[in-house]
Amino acid sequence: MKKNKKQMKANYNRREFLKLAGAGASTFILGSFLNCQTTPPKKLPNIIIILTDDQGYADISSYNAKGIQTPNLNRMAEEGIRFTDFYVASSVCSPSRAALLTGCYPQRVGIPDVLAPPGPPWTEGRTNIGLNNSETTIAEMLKPLGYTTACFGKWHLGHLPEFLPTRHGFDEYFGLPYSNDMIPEDYPPLPLMEGEKIIQYNPDQSQLTTWYTERAIKFIEKNKDHPFFLYVPHSMPHIPIAVSDKFKGKSGQGLYGDVIMEIDWSVGEILKKMAQLKLEDNTLVIFFSDNGPWLEYGNHAGSALPLREGKMTTFEGGQRVPCIMRWSGKIPAGSVCCEMATSMDILPTISAITGAALPAVKIDGKDARSLWGGKPDAKTLYEAVYFYYGNELQGIRSGKWKLYLPHTYQTPVIIGKDGERGKMEEVKLPLSLYDLEQDISEKNNVAEQYPEIVERLTQMAKAFDTDLKQNLRPVGRVENY
């Protein structure tokens, strides 16, 4: 444990919602998810978050995947809620995970870029840092209520002991401390960890999804009689992709399809175990991807279509991701939310659901119970969502409008195949405005037609960026590493 810690669719009246949330955001009656009532919970719910790595918007059947079959995720959507406009706070790994676990824009908590072990020149300055111990994660927020917590999978918020999951509120940890492509020859041997101990170097990556799933099932069985928080951040389908023999060649969609098929199986195993133990009515399950697909890798990457671009960009394909939630008896089956929601909402909404105290510092996410609960007239809680790459603010979405400030980005010009990387080219983007209701693929720049909207969003972006950069918190750092 840490030391020195401070312990569907929408037309909803936002003013009424904020009034309710302000009156009692830390309390919630489990039987009234839709109504956002403020009676203390009768029984603390279990929370399961399943996160995939680089899975595209179009890599799930219920999001119109081409050829890829995901029956368990489809069933989860049929029994819960599917989000069409769900955003992560970054289009790369570490910042996206920092935002999920802290409820903040990753720049605010000092993690705007990918972290790494010692390796190529780009890793300089990123090897001795991690999520600061002064930050409060979802796991730490829930611990005072008696939750048992576990993380099985890819961490990527600092590989040194000071930054591992066990120092951030997780009772158990098994997995890789960073991305599965950070392997020799460019990096040290890839470690598989149990707790804070390395138990194997360069593990068989075809077994990772199975291992994480087996750990998750055992954890659920062991903790079925008291509240738990289970975080399963899969290493797949980040390259190099790999799949166990039981799914190899089974999808009919190549190795990438096999990998997605195995992830879907993993989700199914967790849902099946919940049903066997009769925990479905008291368990919220959340599934989403950390960012869009790594398009440069061609048939070893996913698809974000009809969205533009993918990972490492602030276009829709980089940060709009598939998200499905299920909570039997609380979330109406077959719900669809077409309002903006973000991964930063997960911490404050779990706080509201469980009665856990929010962190004492500023967070950026919102209590999104009205959206999660499938409330028919619920409306987004955001006047605007901001899109950063590193420390550069590149875009803002407000309502149907998305404005990009002038910036450069990389796009694939040669597509790789069978694990070989393609080639990227730098492109300069001018000031650009898109109407996402009419132009989800961001093809028609209408900035010249709507100068007043460009001006309004530009001023909002500048004001937010200035405020954020005046209120940054330090990254965790180990000196003399």
C-alpha positions in Angstrom: 0.0 0.0 0.0 1.0 3.6 -0.5 2.3 5.8 2.2 1.3 9.4 2.8 -1.9 9.0 0.7 -4.9 11.3 1.1 -7.3 9.1 2.2 -30.3 5.7 -26.0 -30.1 8.8 -26.6 -30.3 12.2 -25.0 -32.4 15.4 -24.3 -31.8 15.6 -20.5 -32.0 18.7 -18.4 -28.4 19.2 -17.5 -29.2 21.7 -14.7 -31.4 19.1 -13.0 -28.8 16.5 -13.3 -26.1 18.7 -11.8 -28.4 19.6 -9.0 -28.9 15.9 -8.2 -25.3 15.1 -8.5 -24.2 18.0 -6.3 -26.7 17.0 -3.6 -25.3 13.6 -3.2 -22.8 12.3 -5.8 -21.3 10.0 -3.3 -24.4 8.0 -2.6 -26.6 5.7 -4.7 -29.4 3.2 -4.4 -28.6 0.2 -6.6 -32.2 -0.4 -7.6 -32.5 3.1 -9.1 -29.6 3.4 -11.5 -31.8 5.3 -14.0 -33.1 7.8 -11.5 -29.7 8.7 -10.0 -31.3 8.6 -6.5 -29.2 9.5 -3.6 -30.0 6.8 -1.0 -26.9 4.9 0.3 -26.3 1.5 -1.4 -27.8 -1.5 0.2 -25.1 -3.8 -1.2 -21.8 -2.8 -2.8 -21.6 -3.8 -6.5 -18.7 -5.6 -8.0 -16.9 -3.7 -10.8 -15.2 -5.4 -13.8 -13.3 -3.4 -16.4 -12.1 -5.2 -19.5 -9.8 -3.1 -21.6 -8.3 -4.2 -25.0 -5.2 -2.7 -26.7 -5.5 -1.0 -30.1 -8.9 -2.6 -30.9 -10.7 -0.6 -33.6 -14.2 0.9 -33.6 -15.2 -1.6 -36.3 -13.7 -4.7 -34.7 -16.9 -5.9 -32.9 -20.0 -7.3 -34.7 -22.3 -4.9 -33.0 -20.2 -2.1 -34.4 -20.6 -3.4 -37.9 -17.4 -5.4 -38.1 -16.7 -7.0 -41.5 -16.5 -10.8 -41.0 -15.4 -10.7 -37.4 -17.8 -12.6 -35.1 -18.0 -11.5 -31.4 -21.0 -13.4 -30.0 -20.2 -12.7 -26.4 -19.7 -9.0 -26.8 -22.8 -8.9 -28.9 -24.8 -10.6 -26.1 -23.3 -8.1 -23.6 -24.6 -5.2 -25.8 -28.0 -6.9 -26.2 -28.2 -7.3 -22.4 -26.8 -3.8 -21.6 -25.8 -0.6 -23.3 -23.7 0.2 -26.4 -22.0 3.6 -26.8 -21.6 5.1 -30.2 -19.7 8.2 -29.2 -17.4 7.0 -26.4 -14.0 8.6 -26.3 -10.7 7.8 -24.6 -8.5 10.6 -23.5 -5.5 9.7 -25.7 -4.8 7.7 -28.9 -1.8 5.9 -27.3 -1.4 3.4 -24.4 -0.1 5.0 -21.2 -2.0 8.3 -21.3 -5.3 6.5 -22.1 -4.8 4.2 -19.1 -3.8 7.1 -16.8 -7.1 8.8 -17.7 -9.1 5.7 -17.1 -7.7 5.1 -13.6 -7.6 8.7 -12.4 -10.6 10.3 -14.1 -8.3 13.0 -15.5 -6.9 14.2 -18.8 -3.5 12.5 -18.8 -1.6 15.8 -19.2 -3.0 16.8 -15.8 -1.4 13.8 -14.1 1.9 14.1 -15.9 1.6 11.2 -18.4 1.0 12.8 -21.8 3.1 10.2 -23.7 3.9 6.5 -23.8 6.2 5.2 -21.1 8.9 2.7 -21.8 11.8 0.7 -20.4 15.3 1.7 -21.6 15.6 1.2 -25.3 15.6 3.3 -28.5 16.4 7.0 -28.4 12.7 8.0 -28.2 12.5 6.4 -24.7 14.8 8.9 -23.2 13.1 10.6 -20.3 10.3 8.1 -20.2 12.0 5.2 -18.4 12.2 6.4 -14.8 8.7 7.8 -14.5 5.2 6.5 -13.8 1.9 7.4 -12.3 2.6 9.5 -9.2 1.7 7.9 -5.8 -0.1 11.0 -4.9 -2.8 10.2 -7.5 -5.8 8.2 -6.5 -6.8 5.3 -8.8 -10.2 3.6 -9.0 -8.7 0.7 -6.9 -7.5 3.1 -4.2 -10.8 4.9 -4.1 -12.7 1.6 -3.5 -10.3 0.1 -0.9 -11.7 2.0 2.1 -15.1 0.5 1.4 -13.7 -3.0 1.7 -13.2 -3.9 -1.9 -10.7 -6.6 -2.9 -8.9 -5.5 -6.1 -6.9 -7.1 -8.9 -5.2 -6.2 -12.2 -4.5 -9.0 -14.7 -2.9 -7.8 -17.9 -0.9 -4.9 -19.3 -0.2 -2.1 -16.8 1.9 0.5 -18.7 1.9 3.2 -16.0 5.5 2.7 -14.9 7.6 -0.4 -14.8 9.7 0.4 -11.7 8.5 -1.1 -8.3 7.3 2.4 -7.2 4.7 2.5 -9.9 3.4 -1.0 -10.2 -0.3 -1.8 -9.6 0.5 -3.1 -6.1 1.5 0.5 -5.2 -1.7 1.9 -6.7 -4.3 0.0 -4.7 -4.4 -3.4 -6.3 -4.1 -6.4 -4.0 -3.1 -8.7 -6.8 -1.2 -8.2 -10.1 -0.2 -10.6 -12.9 0.8 -9.4 -16.3 3.2 -7.3 -18.4 4.3 -4.0 -17.0 4.3 -2.4 -20.5 3.5 -3.1 -24.2 4.2 -6.6 -25.6 6.2 -5.1 -28.5 8.9 -3.8 -26.2 11.1 -6.8 -26.6 14.7 -7.6 -27.5 16.6 -6.6 -29.5 15.6 -3.0 -28.8 14.6 -3.4 -25.2 15.5 -5.5 -22.2 13.9 -9.0 -22.0 10.1 -8.6 -21.7 9.1 -9.4 -18.1 6.0 -11.3 -16.9 5.2 -10.3 -13.4 3.3 -11.6 -10.4 2.9 -8.9 -7.8 6.2 -7.1 -7.8 8.3 -10.1 -8.8 9.4 -11.1 -12.3 8.4 -14.7 -12.8 9.4 -15.2 -16.4 11.2 -13.4 -19.3 9.9 -13.3 -22.8 6.7 -15.3 -22.1 4.8 -17.1 -24.8 2.5 -14.3 -26.0 0.0 -16.8 -27.5 -0.9 -17.7 -23.9 -1.4 -14.2 -22.5 -5.1 -13.9 -23.2 -5.7 -17.3 -21.7 -3.6 -16.6 -18.6 -5.3 -13.3 -17.9 -8.7 -14.9 -18.3 -7.8 -17.8 -16.0 -6.6 -15.4 -13.3 -9.7 -13.4 -13.6 -12.0 -16.4 -13.2 -10.1 -17.6 -10.1 -10.3 -14.1 -8.6 -14.0 -13.9 -9.1 -14.5 -17.4 -7.5 -12.4 -16.5 -4.6 -14.1 -13.2 -3.9 -17.7 -14.0 -4.8 -19.0 -13.3 -1.3 -17.6 -9.7 -0.9 -17.2 -6.7 -3.2 -14.4 -6.8 -5.7 -12.9 -4.6 -8.4 -11.4 -6.6 -11.3 -9.3 -4.8 -14.0 -8.4 -6.9 -17.0 -6.3 -4.9 -19.5 -5.5 -7.3 -22.3 -2.2 -7.1 -24.1 -4.0 -8.0 -27.4 -4.6 -7.0 -30.1 -1.5 -4.8 -29.8 1.2 -6.1 -32.1 2.9 -8.6 -32.2 -0.4 -10.3 -32.2 -0.6 -13.9 -31.0 -3.3 -16.4 -30.3 -3.6 -19.8 -28.5 -3.9 -23.0 -30.5 -7.6 -23.3 -29.6 -8.4 -20.3 -31.7 -5.7 -20.4 -34.4 -7.2 -20.4 -37.8 -10.8 -20.5 -36.4 -12.1 -17.1 -37.3 -11.7 -17.2 -41.1 -10.4 -13.7 -40.8 -6.7 -14.3 -40.4 -4.6 -14.0 -37.3 -6.2 -10.7 -36.3 -9.6 -12.2 -36.4 -8.4 -15.1 -34.4 -7.1 -12.8 -31.7 -10.4 -10.9 -31.5 -12.2 -14.2 -31.4 -10.1 -15.2 -28.3 -10.8 -11.9 -26.6 -14.5 -12.4 -27.2 -14.1 -15.9 -25.7 -12.4 -14.3 -22.6 -15.3 -11.9 -22.1 -17.7 -14.9 -22.4 -15.8 -16.9 -19.8 -16.1 -14.0 -17.3 -19.8 -13.5 -18.1 -20.4 -17.2 -17.7 -18.7 -17.3 -14.4 -20.8 -14.4 -13.2 -23.9 -16.3 -14.1 -22.8 -19.5 -12.5 -22.1 -17.6 -9.2 -25.3 -15.6 -9.5 -23.4 -12.3 -9.4 -24.9 -10.8 -12.6 -27.5 -8.6 -10.7 -24.7 -7.1 -8.6 -21.9 -6.6 -11.1 -21.2 -3.8 -13.5 -19.1 -5.0 -16.4 -17.4 -2.4 -18.7 -15.7 -3.2 -22.0 -13.8 -0.8 -24.2 -10.5 -0.3 -26.1 -7.6 2.0 -25.0 -7.4 3.7 -28.4 -7.9 3.1 -32.1 -6.1 0.5 -34.4 -2.5 0.7 -35.5 -3.3 1.0 -39.2 0.3 0.9 -40.3 0.3 -2.9 -39.6 -2.3 -3.7 -42.2 -3.8 -7.2 -41.7 -2.3 -7.4 -38.2 -4.3 -4.3 -37.2 -8.0 -3.6 -36.8 -10.4 -1.2 -38.5 -11.9 2.1 -37.3 -14.2 2.5 -40.3 -16.1 4.6 -41.0 -14.0 6.8 -38.8 -10.9 8.6 -40.0 -7.4 7.4 -39.2 -6.4 5.4 -36.1 -3.9 5.2 -33.3 -1.5 8.1 -32.7 -4.0 10.6 -34.1 -6.7 12.8 -32.6 -9.1 12.0 -35.4 -12.2 10.0 -34.6 -10.5 6.7 -35.5 -7.8 7.4 -32.9 -10.0 8.2 -29.9 -13.6 7.1 -30.5 -13.7 3.4 -29.4 -16.3 0.7 -28.9 -17.7 0.6 -25.4 -20.3 -1.8 -24.0 -21.6 -2.0 -20.4 -23.8 -4.5 -18.7 -25.5 -4.6 -15.3 -28.4 -7.0 -15.2 -31.5 -5.3 -13.8 -29.9 -1.9 -13.6 -29.1 -1.1 -17.3 -32.0 -1.6 -19.6 -31.3 -4.4 -22.1 -30.6 -3.2 -25.7 -29.9 0.4 -24.8 -27.8 2.6 -27.1 -26.2 5.9 -26.0 -25.4 8.3 -28.9 -24.2 11.1 -26.6 -20.6 12.0 -25.9 -19.1 10.0 -22.9 -15.5 9.4 -22.0 -13.3 7.0 -20.2 -12.6 9.7 -17.6 -16.2 9.3 -16.4 -15.6 5.8 -15.1 -13.9 6.9 -11.8 -16.5 9.5 -10.8 -19.4 7.4 -11.9 -18.2 4.4 -9.9 -17.8 6.8 -7.0 -21.4 7.8 -7.3 -22.6 4.2 -7.6 -20.7 2.9 -4.6 -20.5 5.9 -2.3 -16.7 5.9 -2.4 -15.2 9.3 -1.7 -13.9 11.2 -4.8 -10.2 12.1 -4.8 -9.5 15.4 -3.1 -7.9 16.9 -6.2 -9.5 18.1 -9.5 -10.7 15.5 -11.9 -12.1 16.0 -15.4 -14.6 13.1 -15.7 -18.3 13.4 -15.0 -20.8 11.4 -13.0 -22.4 9.7 -16.0 -25.1 7.6 -14.3 -27.8 9.0 -16.5 -26.0 7.9 -19.6 -24.8 4.6 -18.3 -28.3 3.8 -17.1 -29.8 4.2 -20.5 -32.0 7.1 -19.4 -34.0 7.8 -22.6 -33.7 11.6 -22.3 -30.2 11.7 -21.0 -27.8 14.3 -22.5 -24.0 14.5 -22.6 -22.5 16.2 -19.6 -19.8 17.8 -21.6 -19.9 21.3 -23.1 -16.8 20.1 -24.9 -14.2 17.3 -25.0 -10.6 18.1 -25.8 -8.2 16.1 -27.9 -4.5 16.1 -27.1 -1.5 14.3 -28.6 1.3 14.6 -26.1 1.1 18.0 -24.7 -0.4 19.6 -27.8 -4.1 20.4 -27.9 -5.1 19.4 -31.4 -8.9 19.3 -31.3 -12.2 20.0 -29.5 -15.6 18.5 -29.9 -18.7 20.4 -28.8 -22.1 18.9 -29.8 -21.9 17.8 -33.4 -18.9 20.0 -34.2 -15.3 18.9 -34.1 -12.6 21.5 -34.7 -9.0 20.7 -35.3 -6.3 23.3 -34.7 -3.5 23.3 -37.3 -1.1 20.5 -36.6 0.9 17.7 -38.1 0.1 14.1 -37.9 1.3 10.8 -39.3 -0.7 8.7 -41.8 0.3 5.3 -43.3 1.4 5.5 -46.9 2.6 2.0 -47.2 0.6 -0.7 -45.3 2.5 -3.5 -43.6 1.6 -7.1 -43.8 1.8 -10.2 -41.6 3.5 -8.3 -38.7 5.8 -6.2 -40.9 5.5 -2.5 -40.2 4.5 -0.2 -43.1 5.6 3.4 -43.7 4.2 6.6 -42.2 4.2 10.1 -43.7 3.9 13.4 -41.9 0.9 15.5 -43.1 0.0 19.1 -42.2 -3.6 19.6 -41.3 -5.0 23.2 -41.6 -7.7 24.6 -39.3 -10.5 22.2 -39.9 -14.2 21.9 -38.8 -16.3 18.9 -39.3 -20.0 18.2 -38.7 -19.9 14.7 -37.2 -23.7 14.2 -37.5 -23.4 14.6 -41.3 -19.8 13.6 -41.8 -18.7 11.0 -39.4 -15.6 10.2 -41.6 -14.4 13.8 -41.4 -14.0 14.3 -45.1 -15.6 17.7 -45.6 -13.9 20.6 -44.0 -16.6 23.3 -43.4 -14.5 25.8 -41.5 -15.0 28.6 -44.1 -18.8 28.1 -44.0 -19.1 28.5 -40.2 -16.5 31.1 -39.1 -18.5 31.9 -35.9 -18.4 28.2 -34.8 -14.6 28.1 -35.5 -14.1 31.2 -33.5 -16.2 30.0 -30.5 -14.5 26.6 -30.4 -11.0 28.1 -30.9 -11.6 30.4 -27.9 -12.9 27.5 -25.8 -9.9 25.4 -26.7 -7.4 28.2 -25.8 -9.1 28.8 -22.5 -9.1 25.2 -21.5 -5.5 24.6 -22.6 -4.4 27.6 -20.6 -6.2 26.5 -17.5 -5.1 22.9 -17.7 -1.4 23.9 -18.1 -1.7 26.1 -15.1 -3.0 23.2 -13.0 -0.7 20.3 -13.8 0.4 17.7 -11.2 3.8 16.1 -11.2 4.5 12.7 -12.7 6.1 10.1 -10.4 9.9 10.0 -10.8 12.7 7.8 -9.6 16.0 9.7 -9.6 19.4 8.2 -10.6 17.8 5.3 -12.4 
